[in-house]
Amino acid sequence: MLELRPNCESCDQDLATDSPDVWICSFECTWCTDCAASFADNACPNDKGNLVSRPIRTAEKLTEFPASTTRVHNPELQVAKVG
């Protein structure tokens, strides 16, 4: 099950669980749209895998299976951005 992390790993922006503007890779690295758009080849800077839109979990299922509250923040990745 996806963790649904609460923030962008690069800029630390809070990300709503119901936002269509959140991107993840196969390792669940999590990015806001602005950061994801700045990575070369639409690839995760951690593992070079492609980024896809994070699925939205319904409110009913969030009650049963809540999103993660653990923040992952790697500010050094801001330097890795292209542009």
BAVO-654961 format. One record per residue: y, x, z of N, C-alpha, C in turn; residue in three letters. Coordinates in steps of 0.1 Angstrom, whole numbers, padded with zeros to 4 digits, always signed. Layout:
BEGIN
YXZYXZYXZALA/...
% end
This chain:
BEGIN
-0012+0008+0000+0000+0000+0000+0012+0009+0000MET/+0022+0005-0008+0035+0013-0009+0042+0013+0005LEU/+0048+0024+0008+0056+0025+0021+0069+0017+0020GLU/+0075+0016+0008+0088+0010+0007+0098+0018+0016LEU/+0100+0030+0013+0109+0039+0021+0124+0033+0021ARG/+0131+0035+0032+0144+0029+0033+0156+0036+0027PRO/+0154+0047+0021+0166+0055+0016+0162+0063+0004ASN/+0173+0067-0003+0172+0077-0014+0169+0091-0008CYS/+0159+0097-0013+0155+0110-0008+0166+0121-0011GLU/+0174+0119-0021+0184+0129-0025+0197+0126-0018SER/+0203+0114-0019+0217+0112-0014+0217+0104+0000CYS/+0205+0100+0004+0203+0093+0017+0209+0079+0018ASP/+0213+0073+0006+0218+0060+0005+0207+0050+0010GLN/+0211+0040+0018+0202+0029+0022+0198+0022+0010ASP/+0185+0018+0009+0179+0011-0002+0173-0002+0003LEU/+0178-0014-0002+0172-0026+0002+0158-0028-0004ALA/+0149-0035+0004+0136-0037+0000+0135-0046-0012THR/+0145-0054-0014+0145-0064-0026+0154-0059-0037ASP/+0158-0046-0037+0166-0041-0048+0158-0037-0060SER/+0162-0041-0072+0155-0037-0084+0160-0023-0089PRO/+0170-0017-0081+0175-0004-0085+0170+0007-0076ASP/+0157+0007-0074+0150+0017-0066+0139+0023-0075VAL/+0138+0036-0075+0128+0043-0084+0118+0051-0075TRP/+0106+0051-0079+0096+0059-0072+0087+0067-0082ILE/+0080+0077-0077+0070+0084-0085+0056+0080-0079CYS/+0046+0086-0084+0032+0083-0079+0030+0088-0065SER/+0039+0097-0060+0037+0101-0046+0047+0093-0037PHE/+0054+0083-0042+0063+0074-0035+0076+0081-0031GLU/+0079+0093-0038+0092+0098-0036+0102+0087-0041CYS/+0113+0085-0034+0121+0073-0036+0135+0077-0039THR/+0141+0071-0049+0154+0074-0054+0163+0062-0057TRP/+0176+0063-0055+0185+0053-0060+0187+0055-0075CYS/+0192+0045-0081+0194+0046-0096+0203+0057-0100THR/+0214+0060-0093+0223+0071-0097+0216+0084-0096ASP/+0208+0087-0086+0201+0099-0085+0190+0100-0095CYS/+0182+0090-0097+0171+0090-0106+0176+0092-0120ALA/+0188+0086-0124+0194+0088-0137+0198+0102-0140ALA/+0200+0110-0129+0205+0124-0131+0194+0134-0132SER/+0182+0130-0130+0171+0140-0131+0166+0142-0145PHE/+0163+0154-0149+0159+0157-0162+0146+0150-0166ALA/+0146+0145-0178+0134+0138-0184+0129+0127-0176ASP/+0137+0120-0168+0133+0109-0159+0121+0113-0151ASN/+0121+0125-0146+0110+0131-0138+0114+0133-0124ALA/+0105+0131-0115+0107+0133-0101+0109+0149-0099CYS/+0119+0153-0092+0122+0167-0090+0111+0173-0080PRO/+0104+0165-0073+0094+0171-0064+0081+0174-0071ASN/+0076+0165-0079+0063+0167-0085+0063+0166-0100ASP/+0075+0163-0106+0076+0163-0121+0070+0151-0127LYS/+0065+0141-0119+0059+0129-0125+0070+0119-0129GLY/+0067+0110-0137+0077+0100-0142+0081+0091-0131ASN/+0093+0085-0132+0098+0076-0123+0097+0062-0128LEU/+0094+0052-0120+0093+0038-0124+0100+0030-0113VAL/+0104+0018-0117+0110+0009-0108+0101+0005-0097SER/+0106+0006-0085+0098+0002-0073+0095-0013-0073ARG/+0083-0017-0071+0080-0032-0070+0087-0038-0058PRO/+0090-0050-0059+0096-0058-0048+0085-0066-0041ILE/+0085-0064-0028+0075-0071-0019+0082-0084-0015ARG/+0075-0095-0015+0081-0108-0011+0084-0108+0004THR/+0094-0117+0007+0098-0118+0022+0086-0122+0030ALA/+0077-0130+0025+0065-0134+0032+0056-0122+0035GLU/+0054-0114+0025+0045-0102+0027+0052-0091+0035LYS/+0066-0091+0034+0073-0081+0043+0071-0084+0058LEU/+0069-0097+0061+0067-0100+0075+0053-0095+0079THR/+0043-0097+0070+0030-0092+0074+0028-0077+0072GLU/+0035-0072+0062+0033-0057+0058+0048-0052+0057PHE/+0054-0048+0068+0068-0044+0068+0070-0030+0061PRO/+0082-0029+0056+0086-0016+0049+0087-0005+0060ALA/+0086+0007+0055+0087+0019+0064+0101+0020+0069SER/+0102+0025+0081+0115+0029+0087+0117+0044+0087THR/+0108+0051+0082+0108+0066+0082+0117+0070+0071THR/+0127+0077+0074+0136+0082+0063+0131+0096+0059ARG/+0132+0098+0045+0129+0111+0039+0141+0115+0032VAL/+0147+0127+0036+0159+0132+0030+0158+0146+0028HIS/+0160+0150+0016+0160+0164+0011+0173+0168+0004ASN/+0184+0170+0012+0197+0173+0005+0197+0184-0005PRO/+0188+0193-0004+0187+0204-0014+0184+0199-0028GLU/+0178+0187-0029+0175+0181-0042+0187+0177-0049LEU/+0198+0175-0042+0211+0172-0049+0215+0183-0059GLN/+0212+0195-0055+0215+0207-0064+0206+0207-0076VAL/+0194+0201-0075+0184+0200-0086+0188+0190-0097ALA/+0198+0182-0095+0202+0172-0104+0208+0179-0117LYS/+0206+0172-0128+0211+0177-0141+0225+0171-0143VAL/+0234+0178-0148+0247+0172-0152+0258+0177-0144GLY/
% end
